[in-house]
Amino acid sequence: MSLNFNSTGARVAGAIAIALLLHLAGTLLIEGYSSPFSIRAMLVLACLLAVACVGQTLTIIIGGIDLSIPFVIGFANVVAAQLYGDGMNFVVVCMIVAVLALGIGAVNGLISAGLNIHPLIVTLGIGTIVQGAVLVWTRGFPSGSAPEAVTKFVSIGGSVGPIPVPWLIPAFVVMSVLIIVALNRTPYGRQLFALGANPRAAKLALINPLRMWMITFALSALFAAIAGVLLLGFTGSAYGDVGQPYLFQTIAAVVIGGTALVGGRGSYLGTVAGAVVLTEINTLLIGLGLQPSLVQAALGLVIILLVSLYGRERHVSTTI
C-alpha cells in the first residue's frame, strides 16, 4: 500500500508543479496575468470547478464515474432561480434543491450497483432525463435570479474584511479540509477506498456496496447542485446549460490530480490542484488570443494525454 500512496502523492505534487509552471508562463507571456484581479478571478473559477469535482473524485475512487454532474448543475441553477423568482425563501429553495439532488444521485447509485449497469450509461441517462424535465417545466425559458447575498459570496470583487477575496475562497478552503479529513480519517473514507480497490474483498469485510454507491452518488449530485447555485450567483441569471463545460473538466481535473480511473486511489487535494491547472490553461490560452474552439481542442488534448498515462494502470485488485 505504501507504493500506491507514494504514487498518488507524486501525482499530486506533479499537478501542483504544473500549476506553478503554467502561472509562471502566463506571467511572462501575458501582461497583467498576475495582477491581483486576475489572480482573484482564477481562484474563483478554480473554486467553482473544484466544488463540482468533489463528486467526480468520490465516484471515481469507488470505481465509477458520474456524467450527470453537468445536468445536475444546470438543474440546480434553473430550479433555484425559478423558485426564488417566484418569491420563495432562498433557504427553503436551497433545501428543496439539495433534497432533489440527493434523490437524483441516490437513484444513479441504486441503478448502477443494484442492477450492475455501468455508471457511465446510467448517469448519462439520468442526467438527460433531469435536463429534459427542467426544459419541460420551464418551457425552455428559465427565469429568476440569485439573491444579492449569493452574488456577493462569489463576486470576484468581494472581500473578507481587509482580505481582498470573496467569501467563496475561505469557505472553499474549509470545505476542502473537511473533505480531505473525511476521506482519510472516517469510516466512510476507508470504505470508499476499500470498495474501489477491491470490491470482492470489501464485501468480505462486510462493506455494503449498494449502500456505499448510493451515498457516494448522492453526495456527488449534492455538490453538483451546490456548484449550480454558486454559478447562479456568479452569472446572475439562470441558464440550463451552465454546467456543460464541466462534463469533461471535472474528469480532467480529477485525473490531473492523480486519482486513478480504475478506482481505489485518489486525493481531493490533487483534484483541487487539477482544477487550478485547468483554470490556468484556460486563462493562458485565452490570454494568448486563441479562439474558444482552439481552447476546447487544447483541453481535449490534455485529457487524452493524461488518460493515456493514468488510465493504463492495472486495477489495484490485480496487484494484491
C-alpha positions as CSV (number, residue, x, y, z in Angstrom):
1,M,0.0,0.0,0.0
2,S,2.9,2.4,0.5
3,L,3.7,2.2,-3.1
4,N,0.2,3.3,-4.0
5,F,0.4,6.2,-1.6
6,N,3.7,7.3,-2.9
7,S,2.3,7.2,-6.5
8,T,-0.7,9.3,-5.6
9,G,1.4,11.7,-3.6
10,A,3.8,12.1,-6.6
11,R,0.9,12.8,-8.9
12,V,-0.5,15.5,-6.6
13,A,3.0,17.1,-6.4
14,G,3.2,16.9,-10.1
15,A,-0.2,18.7,-10.6
16,I,0.9,21.4,-8.2
17,A,4.2,21.8,-10.1
18,I,2.3,22.1,-13.4
19,A,0.1,24.8,-11.9
20,L,3.1,26.8,-10.8
21,L,4.8,26.4,-14.2
22,L,1.7,27.5,-16.0
23,H,1.3,30.5,-13.8
24,L,5.0,31.4,-14.4
25,A,4.5,31.1,-18.2
26,G,1.4,33.2,-18.0
27,T,3.2,35.9,-16.0
28,L,6.0,36.0,-18.6
29,L,3.8,35.9,-21.7
30,I,0.7,38.0,-20.8
31,E,0.7,41.4,-19.3
32,G,-1.5,41.6,-16.2
33,Y,-1.7,37.8,-15.8
34,S,-0.5,38.0,-12.2
35,S,-2.4,41.1,-11.3
36,P,-4.5,40.9,-8.1
37,F,-7.8,41.0,-10.0
38,S,-6.6,38.3,-12.4
39,I,-5.5,36.0,-9.6
40,R,-8.8,36.5,-7.7
41,A,-10.7,35.7,-10.9
42,M,-8.7,32.5,-11.5
43,L,-9.2,31.5,-7.8
44,V,-12.9,31.9,-8.0
45,L,-13.2,30.0,-11.3
46,A,-11.0,27.2,-9.9
47,C,-13.1,27.0,-6.7
48,L,-16.3,26.7,-8.7
49,L,-14.8,23.9,-10.8
50,A,-13.3,22.2,-7.7
51,V,-16.7,22.2,-6.0
52,A,-18.2,20.4,-9.0
53,C,-15.3,18.0,-8.9
54,V,-16.0,16.7,-5.3
55,G,-18.5,14.2,-6.5
56,Q,-16.4,13.1,-9.5
57,T,-13.5,12.4,-7.2
58,L,-15.6,10.3,-4.9
59,T,-17.3,8.3,-7.7
60,I,-14.1,7.6,-9.5
61,I,-12.4,6.5,-6.3
62,I,-15.2,4.0,-5.7
63,G,-14.7,2.7,-9.2
64,G,-17.4,4.5,-11.1
65,I,-17.9,7.8,-12.9
66,D,-20.6,10.5,-12.9
67,L,-21.6,12.0,-16.2
68,S,-24.8,13.5,-14.7
69,I,-22.8,16.3,-12.9
70,P,-23.3,19.0,-15.6
71,F,-27.0,18.2,-15.9
72,V,-27.5,18.4,-12.1
73,I,-25.6,21.7,-12.1
74,G,-28.0,23.1,-14.7
75,F,-31.0,21.7,-12.9
76,A,-30.0,23.3,-9.6
77,N,-29.2,26.6,-11.4
78,V,-32.6,26.8,-13.0
79,V,-34.7,25.5,-10.2
80,A,-33.1,27.7,-7.6
81,A,-33.5,30.8,-9.8
82,Q,-37.1,29.9,-10.7
83,L,-38.3,29.2,-7.2
84,Y,-36.6,32.3,-5.8
85,G,-38.0,34.4,-8.6
86,D,-41.5,33.1,-7.6
87,G,-41.0,34.6,-4.1
88,M,-39.9,31.5,-2.1
89,N,-37.4,32.0,0.7
90,F,-33.9,31.2,-0.6
91,V,-33.1,28.9,2.4
92,V,-36.1,26.8,1.6
93,V,-35.2,26.9,-2.1
94,C,-31.7,25.5,-1.3
95,M,-33.2,22.8,0.9
96,I,-35.6,21.7,-1.9
97,V,-32.7,21.7,-4.4
98,A,-30.5,19.7,-2.1
99,V,-33.1,17.1,-1.4
100,L,-33.9,16.6,-5.1
101,A,-30.2,16.4,-5.9
102,L,-29.6,13.8,-3.2
103,G,-32.5,11.8,-4.7
104,I,-31.1,12.0,-8.2
105,G,-27.7,10.9,-7.1
106,A,-29.1,8.0,-5.0
107,V,-31.0,6.7,-8.0
108,N,-27.8,6.8,-10.0
109,G,-26.1,4.7,-7.4
110,L,-29.0,2.4,-6.9
111,I,-29.4,1.5,-10.6
112,S,-25.6,1.3,-11.2
113,A,-24.9,-1.0,-8.2
114,G,-28.2,-2.7,-7.8
115,L,-28.7,-3.7,-11.5
116,N,-24.9,-3.9,-12.2
117,I,-25.1,-1.4,-15.1
118,H,-22.0,0.7,-15.8
119,P,-22.5,4.1,-14.2
120,L,-21.3,5.9,-17.3
121,I,-24.5,4.8,-19.1
122,V,-26.7,5.2,-16.0
123,T,-25.6,8.7,-15.1
124,L,-25.7,10.0,-18.7
125,G,-29.3,8.6,-19.0
126,I,-30.5,10.0,-15.7
127,G,-28.8,13.3,-16.4
128,T,-30.6,13.6,-19.8
129,I,-33.9,12.9,-18.1
130,V,-33.2,15.6,-15.5
131,Q,-32.3,18.1,-18.2
132,G,-35.5,17.2,-20.2
133,A,-37.7,17.6,-17.1
134,V,-36.2,21.1,-16.4
135,L,-36.9,22.1,-20.1
136,V,-40.5,20.9,-19.8
137,W,-41.0,22.7,-16.5
138,T,-39.6,26.0,-17.8
139,R,-40.8,25.5,-21.4
140,G,-37.2,26.2,-22.4
141,F,-37.2,29.8,-21.0
142,P,-35.9,29.8,-17.4
143,S,-36.3,32.9,-15.4
144,G,-35.3,34.3,-12.0
145,S,-32.0,35.3,-10.4
146,A,-29.9,34.8,-7.3
147,P,-30.2,36.8,-4.1
148,E,-27.7,39.5,-3.5
149,A,-26.0,37.6,-0.7
150,V,-25.1,34.7,-3.0
151,T,-23.8,37.1,-5.7
152,K,-21.6,38.8,-3.2
153,F,-20.4,35.4,-1.9
154,V,-18.9,34.6,-5.2
155,S,-18.2,38.0,-6.6
156,I,-14.6,38.5,-7.8
157,G,-14.6,42.0,-6.4
158,G,-15.8,40.8,-3.0
159,S,-13.7,40.9,0.2
160,V,-13.5,39.2,3.6
161,G,-12.9,42.1,5.8
162,P,-9.4,43.5,4.9
163,I,-8.6,40.4,2.8
164,P,-9.4,41.2,-0.9
165,V,-11.0,37.9,-1.8
166,P,-14.7,36.8,-1.8
167,W,-16.1,34.6,0.9
168,L,-16.2,31.7,-1.6
169,I,-12.4,31.2,-1.2
170,P,-12.1,30.8,2.6
171,A,-15.3,28.8,2.6
172,F,-13.9,26.5,-0.1
173,V,-10.7,26.1,1.9
174,V,-12.7,25.0,5.0
175,M,-14.8,22.6,2.8
176,S,-11.6,21.1,1.3
177,V,-10.1,20.4,4.6
178,L,-13.2,18.7,5.8
179,I,-13.4,16.5,2.7
180,I,-9.7,15.5,2.9
181,V,-10.2,14.6,6.6
182,A,-13.4,12.7,5.8
183,L,-11.6,10.7,3.1
184,N,-8.6,9.8,5.2
185,R,-9.9,9.7,8.8
186,T,-13.5,8.5,8.7
187,P,-15.1,5.0,8.2
188,Y,-16.8,6.3,5.0
189,G,-13.5,7.3,3.5
190,R,-11.8,4.0,4.4
191,Q,-14.8,2.0,3.0
192,L,-14.8,4.2,-0.2
193,F,-11.1,3.4,-0.9
194,A,-11.5,-0.3,0.1
195,L,-14.5,-0.8,-2.2
196,G,-12.8,0.9,-5.1
197,A,-9.6,-1.0,-4.6
198,N,-11.1,-4.5,-4.3
199,P,-14.9,-4.9,-4.4
200,R,-14.7,-8.6,-3.6
201,A,-12.5,-8.1,-0.5
202,A,-14.7,-5.2,0.6
203,K,-17.7,-7.5,0.7
204,L,-15.8,-9.9,2.9
205,A,-15.1,-7.0,5.2
206,L,-18.9,-6.5,5.5
207,I,-18.9,-3.3,3.4
208,N,-22.3,-2.9,1.8
209,P,-21.6,-2.0,-1.9
210,L,-25.2,-0.8,-2.7
211,R,-25.3,1.5,0.3
212,M,-21.9,3.0,-0.4
213,W,-22.7,3.6,-4.1
214,M,-26.0,5.3,-3.2
215,I,-24.4,7.5,-0.6
216,T,-21.4,8.4,-2.9
217,F,-23.5,9.3,-5.9
218,A,-26.0,11.2,-3.7
219,L,-23.0,13.2,-2.4
220,S,-21.8,13.8,-6.0
221,A,-25.2,15.2,-7.0
222,L,-25.4,17.3,-3.9
223,F,-22.0,19.0,-4.6
224,A,-23.0,19.4,-8.3
225,A,-26.2,21.2,-7.1
226,I,-24.1,23.5,-4.8
227,A,-21.9,24.4,-7.8
228,G,-25.1,25.1,-9.8
229,V,-26.4,27.5,-7.1
230,L,-22.9,29.2,-6.8
231,L,-22.8,29.6,-10.6
232,L,-26.2,31.3,-10.4
233,G,-24.7,33.9,-8.1
234,F,-21.7,34.2,-10.3
235,T,-23.5,34.7,-13.7
236,G,-26.5,36.5,-12.2
237,S,-29.2,34.6,-14.3
238,A,-30.5,31.1,-14.8
239,Y,-29.1,29.0,-17.7
240,G,-29.9,25.4,-18.2
241,D,-26.6,24.6,-20.0
242,V,-24.4,26.4,-17.5
243,G,-22.9,23.0,-16.4
244,Q,-22.0,21.7,-19.8
245,P,-18.3,22.9,-19.7
246,Y,-17.9,20.8,-16.5
247,L,-18.8,17.5,-18.3
248,F,-15.2,16.7,-19.1
249,Q,-13.4,19.3,-17.0
250,T,-14.4,17.5,-13.8
251,I,-13.0,14.3,-15.1
252,A,-9.9,16.0,-16.4
253,A,-9.3,17.8,-13.1
254,V,-9.6,14.5,-11.1
255,V,-7.2,12.7,-13.5
256,I,-4.7,15.5,-13.5
257,G,-4.8,15.4,-9.7
258,G,-3.7,11.8,-9.7
259,T,-6.9,9.9,-8.9
260,A,-6.8,6.6,-10.7
261,L,-9.6,6.0,-13.2
262,V,-9.5,2.3,-12.2
263,G,-10.6,3.2,-8.7
264,G,-9.2,2.7,-5.2
265,R,-6.7,5.6,-5.3
266,G,-7.1,9.3,-5.2
267,S,-6.9,12.6,-3.3
268,Y,-9.2,15.6,-3.2
269,L,-6.1,17.8,-2.7
270,G,-4.9,16.5,-6.1
271,T,-8.3,17.3,-7.6
272,V,-8.0,20.9,-6.3
273,A,-4.6,21.2,-8.0
274,G,-6.1,19.7,-11.2
275,A,-8.9,22.4,-11.1
276,V,-6.2,25.1,-10.8
277,V,-4.2,23.6,-13.7
278,L,-7.3,23.6,-16.0
279,T,-8.2,27.2,-14.9
280,E,-4.6,28.3,-15.6
281,I,-4.6,26.6,-19.1
282,N,-7.9,28.2,-20.0
283,T,-6.8,31.6,-18.9
284,L,-3.4,31.3,-20.5
285,L,-4.8,30.2,-23.9
286,I,-7.5,32.8,-23.9
287,G,-4.9,35.4,-22.9
288,L,-2.8,34.4,-25.9
289,G,-5.7,35.1,-28.2
290,L,-6.8,31.6,-29.1
291,Q,-10.4,31.2,-30.2
292,P,-12.7,29.3,-27.8
293,S,-12.8,26.3,-30.2
294,L,-9.0,26.0,-30.1
295,V,-9.1,26.3,-26.3
296,Q,-11.5,23.4,-26.2
297,A,-9.3,21.4,-28.5
298,A,-6.3,22.0,-26.3
299,L,-8.2,20.9,-23.2
300,G,-9.3,17.8,-25.1
301,L,-5.6,17.1,-26.0
302,V,-4.6,17.4,-22.3
303,I,-7.4,15.0,-21.3
304,I,-6.3,12.4,-23.9
305,L,-2.6,12.7,-22.9
306,L,-3.3,12.3,-19.2
307,V,-5.8,9.5,-19.6
308,S,-3.3,7.6,-21.8
309,L,-0.8,7.9,-18.9
310,Y,-3.0,7.3,-15.9
311,G,-5.7,5.2,-17.4
312,R,-3.4,2.3,-18.4
313,E,-2.5,1.1,-14.9
314,R,-3.9,-2.1,-13.6
315,H,-6.7,-2.2,-11.1
316,V,-5.5,-2.4,-7.5
317,S,-7.1,-5.8,-7.0
318,T,-4.9,-7.4,-9.7
319,T,-1.8,-6.3,-7.8
320,I,-2.7,-7.6,-4.3
